[in-house]
Amino acid sequence: MGDLAVGARSGHDEPEDEREVISGSGPAGSDDAQDPQSGPAGSAADGVTSDDADDTGASDESGESGAKKQRSFWKELPLLIGIALLLALLIKTFLVQAFSIPSDSMQNTLQQGDRVLVDKLTPWFGSEPERGEVVVFHDPGNWLAGEPTPTPNAIQKVLSFIGLMPSAEEKDLIKRVVGVGGDTVECKGTGPLLVNGKALDEPYVFPGNTPCTDDTEGGQFKLKVPDGKLWVMGDHRQNSMDSRYHQNDPGGGFVPVDNVVGRAFVIAWPPTRWATLPVPDTFDQPGLSAAMSAAPGALGLAGAVPFVLWRRRKAAVQG
């Protein structure tokens, strides 16, 4: 029944160990090997000379050089780790964040244990949630009251802050947006769910569930979503404490747009569950949005006004 979506900050792998192969050779030969009466190049004397050079000093120089380079890498390693962690923090703050799903409220779209990636970038450009999107949002008004909150230790807090493990402190929820500001959302009997008078075909609803629940607590309603608010519902309609069951709360069950963290756009884990989370086609049906259906008429009127004024002015001049 819990609807908690625990944030997991996205992270980066630590840099892989670098292995440096230091190759070198000693001098071509000793002074004795330069005797013009000695054997031709490539004779055994060359090999002996190289071995002697390795024994006398070249190996020491190579070893010292390798030690210096190895020490240089270890000095840089903390900096590399710091940069990686900073990038991870920036990415989870402004771009993408991972959230784990601990409840059944969004079955079968999402299962317990799924990890979804949430787009946090587009809201920075003024984009607002749309009907049909699966969104993560901050608790708008103690919806998660009574849910157990684990107490993380210091290490877990650090790892959670940089995005390497789920956060145990933040309580976020994940639901599907059904209505946006200005929409009229209605449930009668067991369904279908109506948005602006249009019935939704909802194949994503959990098998065996009805689109609406025939109960008096929150299953039956007809309401208009205020501007700047959202009406959200879980896909497992009989196992989701969503907007329907918070109508008597101070917020009326609506979720402020400002509470939205971002849109979940893909199931990233486990690999066997990988899938995108597109907006279902039922939310694209004609006439669903009252604002959009009125837009062509408003644009036509706006374009006709200058034409009419021009005709009137022309007629007055000719007269």
MARMARDREN-712688 format. One line per field, with one value per residue (C-alpha): residue number from 1; residue in one letter; x, y, z. Coordinates in pm, whole numbers, plus 50000, padded with zeros to 5 digits. Layout:
<rs>
gudren = c(NUM;...)
minu = c(A;...)
px = c(X;...)
py = c(Y;...)
pz = c(Z;...)
</rs>
This chain:
<rs>
gudren = c(1;2;3;4;5;6;7;8;9;10;11;12;13;14;15;16;17;18;19;20;21;22;23;24;25;26;27;28;29;30;31;32;33;34;35;36;37;38;39;40;41;42;43;44;45;46;47;48;49;50;51;52;53;54;55;56;57;58;59;60;61;62;63;64;65;66;67;68;69;70;71;72;73;74;75;76;77;78;79;80;81;82;83;84;85;86;87;88;89;90;91;92;93;94;95;96;97;98;99;100;101;102;103;104;105;106;107;108;109;110;111;112;113;114;115;116;117;118;119;120;121;122;123;124;125;126;127;128;129;130;131;132;133;134;135;136;137;138;139;140;141;142;143;144;145;146;147;148;149;150;151;152;153;154;155;156;157;158;159;160;161;162;163;164;165;166;167;168;169;170;171;172;173;174;175;176;177;178;179;180;181;182;183;184;185;186;187;188;189;190;191;192;193;194;195;196;197;198;199;200;201;202;203;204;205;206;207;208;209;210;211;212;213;214;215;216;217;218;219;220;221;222;223;224;225;226;227;228;229;230;231;232;233;234;235;236;237;238;239;240;241;242;243;244;245;246;247;248;249;250;251;252;253;254;255;256;257;258;259;260;261;262;263;264;265;266;267;268;269;270;271;272;273;274;275;276;277;278;279;280;281;282;283;284;285;286;287;288;289;290;291;292;293;294;295;296;297;298;299;300;301;302;303;304;305;306;307;308;309;310;311;312;313;314;315;316;317;318;319)
minu = c(M;G;D;L;A;V;G;A;R;S;G;H;D;E;P;E;D;E;R;E;V;I;S;G;S;G;P;A;G;S;D;D;A;Q;D;P;Q;S;G;P;A;G;S;A;A;D;G;V;T;S;D;D;A;D;D;T;G;A;S;D;E;S;G;E;S;G;A;K;K;Q;R;S;F;W;K;E;L;P;L;L;I;G;I;A;L;L;L;A;L;L;I;K;T;F;L;V;Q;A;F;S;I;P;S;D;S;M;Q;N;T;L;Q;Q;G;D;R;V;L;V;D;K;L;T;P;W;F;G;S;E;P;E;R;G;E;V;V;V;F;H;D;P;G;N;W;L;A;G;E;P;T;P;T;P;N;A;I;Q;K;V;L;S;F;I;G;L;M;P;S;A;E;E;K;D;L;I;K;R;V;V;G;V;G;G;D;T;V;E;C;K;G;T;G;P;L;L;V;N;G;K;A;L;D;E;P;Y;V;F;P;G;N;T;P;C;T;D;D;T;E;G;G;Q;F;K;L;K;V;P;D;G;K;L;W;V;M;G;D;H;R;Q;N;S;M;D;S;R;Y;H;Q;N;D;P;G;G;G;F;V;P;V;D;N;V;V;G;R;A;F;V;I;A;W;P;P;T;R;W;A;T;L;P;V;P;D;T;F;D;Q;P;G;L;S;A;A;M;S;A;A;P;G;A;L;G;L;A;G;A;V;P;F;V;L;W;R;R;R;K;A;A;V;Q;G)
px = c(50000;50299;50363;50715;50962;51307;51549;51875;52122;52282;52660;52978;53225;53552;53839;53998;54353;54603;54891;55197;55444;55788;56010;56369;56702;57054;57333;57414;57735;58038;58355;58493;58196;58291;58613;58605;58761;58472;58202;57920;57616;57371;57638;57633;57842;57540;57330;57599;57639;57267;57260;57561;57393;57075;57279;57484;57237;56968;56736;56780;56693;56387;56275;56311;56119;55842;55822;55797;55519;55333;55354;55230;54919;54835;54871;54620;54374;54196;54150;54003;53765;53663;53587;53383;53179;53122;52998;52768;52627;52567;52403;52161;52081;52015;51986;51884;51812;51739;51452;51375;51019;50934;50555;50291;50089;50204;50175;50200;50376;50630;50720;50883;51258;51244;51471;51356;51545;51377;51428;51501;51628;51313;51139;51430;51314;50956;50813;50524;50387;50133;49850;49964;50318;50458;50608;50799;50694;50758;50491;50236;50082;50169;50048;50320;50237;50293;50536;50848;51161;51493;51771;52083;52433;52696;52839;52492;52419;52734;52673;52312;52414;52649;52400;52568;52281;51909;51817;51655;51543;51353;50999;50885;50596;50547;50210;50055;49924;49554;49447;49627;49514;49171;49073;48755;48819;48530;48475;48134;48072;48360;48452;48562;48763;48653;48873;48689;48401;48622;48644;48997;49094;49348;49532;49798;49556;49647;49472;49155;49123;48850;48942;48736;48663;48301;48347;48250;48592;48743;48632;48355;48428;48386;48618;48806;49183;49304;49572;49921;49797;49783;49548;49745;49645;49830;49797;49709;49381;49275;49614;49711;49655;49662;49477;49141;49205;49339;49046;48977;49336;49428;49552;49234;49433;49598;49974;50139;50338;50628;50647;50727;51086;51062;50919;51015;51106;51272;51300;51676;51702;51686;51804;51526;51271;51424;51151;51057;50760;50579;50251;49966;49774;49448;49574;49620;49258;49093;48896;49054;49205;48947;49221;49366;49029;48952;49289;49211;48900;49084;49365;49114;48940;49268;49362;49020;49010;49287;49132;48789;48936;49128;48812;48619;48892;48912;48533;48535;48805;48618;48298)
py = c(50000;50226;50473;50576;50622;50641;50865;50717;50966;50869;50811;50731;50446;50528;50562;50236;50162;50265;50029;50183;49966;50123;49984;50077;49937;49988;50131;49950;49823;49905;50069;49725;49645;49941;49769;49759;49413;49281;49067;49204;49373;49125;48893;48753;49046;49277;49065;49050;49424;49483;49248;49424;49763;49637;49505;49821;50107;50111;49893;50122;50426;50254;50140;50490;50637;50382;50449;50821;50773;50535;50781;51057;50855;50790;51159;51235;50964;51168;51450;51212;51067;51415;51520;51204;51261;51626;51528;51268;51531;51777;51513;51392;51752;51898;51620;51268;51096;50733;50626;50281;50151;49990;49948;49792;50109;50139;49775;49641;49940;49936;49652;49649;49662;49850;50148;50429;50724;51060;51356;51661;51882;51980;52142;52388;52513;52568;52234;52117;51764;51643;51394;51035;51097;50900;51156;51160;51431;51541;51449;51733;51696;51401;51142;50917;50973;50649;50507;50376;50583;50397;50569;50587;50592;50852;50651;50592;50963;51049;50786;50896;51261;51188;50952;50617;50467;50538;50814;50697;51043;51195;51073;51104;50942;50819;50825;50884;51230;51206;51569;51903;52256;52332;51968;51813;51460;51227;50873;50705;50351;50133;50347;50444;50739;51061;51363;51665;51430;51191;50830;50697;50355;50249;49926;50010;49957;49649;49336;49266;49625;49860;50215;50354;50204;50189;50318;50630;50717;50837;50618;50845;51206;51485;51783;52051;52064;52412;52588;52489;52158;51794;51505;51180;50814;50486;50218;49962;50136;49908;49940;50305;50581;50857;51186;51013;50934;51274;51490;51581;51687;52059;52029;51857;51568;51790;51792;52131;52139;52284;51958;51754;51629;51511;51261;50892;50802;50460;50151;50112;49820;49522;49464;49214;49488;49756;49958;50314;50488;50672;50861;50620;50689;50738;51079;51191;51146;51450;51680;51557;51897;52173;52431;52269;52222;52591;52703;52676;52888;53149;53166;53199;53483;53659;53632;53751;54071;54254;54144;54278;54609;54644;54582;54838;55100;55035;55067;55395;55542;55444;55589)
pz = c(50000;50051;49775;49872;49590;49745;49558;49449;49335;49014;49040;48835;48851;49012;48762;48663;48766;48506;48427;48273;48087;48104;47834;47783;47677;47791;47574;47256;47405;47616;47492;47428;47206;46983;46871;46493;46512;46713;46563;46345;46493;46636;46769;47120;47237;47198;47424;47687;47675;47723;48017;48168;48121;48287;48576;48621;48609;48341;48546;48846;48638;48489;48832;48975;48679;48721;49093;49028;48774;49003;49290;49060;48973;49336;49410;49132;49232;49505;49255;48997;49255;49366;49009;48949;49264;49174;48828;48985;49218;48936;48717;48985;49081;48737;48477;48573;48903;48978;49204;49338;49359;49694;49656;49430;49368;49004;48899;48638;48486;48769;49002;49341;49296;48966;48935;48709;48565;48610;48377;48591;48309;48117;48417;48428;48087;48201;48092;48308;48359;48105;48122;48111;48232;48525;48762;49089;49332;49687;49940;49907;50251;50473;50224;50360;50726;50913;50660;50834;50785;50821;51012;50795;50939;50846;50557;50410;50431;50240;49973;49943;49907;49617;49453;49509;49708;49767;50005;50325;50436;50144;50096;49736;49553;49199;49019;48679;48595;48504;48513;48484;48568;48420;48361;48495;48622;48700;48823;48833;48942;48834;48536;48288;48415;48244;48169;48027;47942;47743;47856;47893;47762;48025;47933;48191;48481;48686;48553;48749;48869;48753;48644;48932;49271;49381;49736;49924;50067;49742;49457;49332;49245;48995;49036;48850;48884;48988;48784;48892;49034;48923;48986;49009;49033;49061;48793;49061;49134;49420;49591;49558;49811;49551;49498;49543;49908;50011;49905;50268;50329;50325;49965;49848;49699;49438;49381;49321;48999;49197;49395;49085;49076;48716;48472;48488;48132;48150;48369;48398;48642;48647;48288;48228;48301;48079;47907;47825;47989;47707;47735;47649;47329;47519;47636;47274;47169;47006;47232;47554;47628;47641;47606;47296;47131;47180;47049;46673;46713;46917;46661;46379;46556;46623;46256;46135;46339;46147;45817;45914;46032;45707;45502;45706;45662;45289;45253;45446;45216;44903;45041)
</rs>
